[in-house]
């Protein structure tokens, strides 16, 4: 396999993360990032907005130090966007589709999940410091079997965290609840978090910036007693918990799931139990902060300095409109999304990219990238 080198944030990375074999696996199912304009057949790629659109705050992004990474299954590319400058870089062209990726660590390294050689196998690869290598691989088709949930890379890039299926050879089973596991990105060896498994919802956990604490969503007492795993939105009492790696203390921060921890560790966004929307939670005060309506909010990706929110959501008025193709006959076409940044203090917002397929994989981190010493 040919390697290509590229530079992002002062770091040289190599493209072409392959699994144990040079040959890409055959993955069942349609591509995941086809978009067509309404009434047309031409594909739409993510584009820089033609705006500013009405109601937006141009220049808001310039005060936000954050990086977004995104992958497309059809294009098989991993790319990165510097929020403040809008600069975009292609990080890798992979031989197999990318089904999961982590937010970058402080040096811009990214962990990805692709298919591996053999039937129903996946590989977790790390793109970092001019190299790409396989951290681990295992049983399970990365799309249909969902062997592990969204990845969380520690800020120093040494440790990888994810929730996995309770049964390694589970087939065609959504990952709602499973053990949270940790591996060394250097050699793939598993790090035991404690003697008994940490049971978690199949969502992205979060590292503290120091790497000493983990924040994750877990089923509450009623959810743990359920004979079958329940989807997070159906859990009767989901909990957001904080686990201290040094002391082993595991405490409940509040009820809810889908935590998006701020890079300063002071607050987070979360979904409370029931049908309510997103809540901005102050961790030190253990109470909700006032939060203005956020234009078109769908999925939060990163909370920066407990103020700025990077998220995907509905396009602004005047933005290009389009829908997906190669859809499930049950779900049908889906409207495209936009990538945005919002100020939670004022509700001001700005579009970063238009034409985001809702099935694309995105992740983000707050804070400036540092060059490798």
ABEGO torsion letter per residue (X at the ends): XBBBBBBBGGBBBBBGBBBABABBBBBBEBBAABBBBBGBABBBBBBBBAOBBBGBBBGAAAABBBBBBBBBAAAGBBBBBBAAAGBBBBABBBABBBABBBBBBAAGBBBBBBBBBEBGBBBBBBBBGGBBBBABBBBEBAAAAGABBBBBBBAAGABBBBBBBABAABBGBBBABBBBBBBBAAAGBBBBABABBBBBBBBBBBBBAAGABBBBBBBBAAAAABABBBBAAABABBBBBBBBAAAGBBBBABBEBGBBBBAAGABBBBBBBEABBBBBBBAAAGBBBBBBBBBGBABBABBBGGABBBBBBBBBBGBBBBBBBGBBAAAEBBBBBBBBBBBAAAGBBBBABBGBBAABBBBBBBEBBBBBX
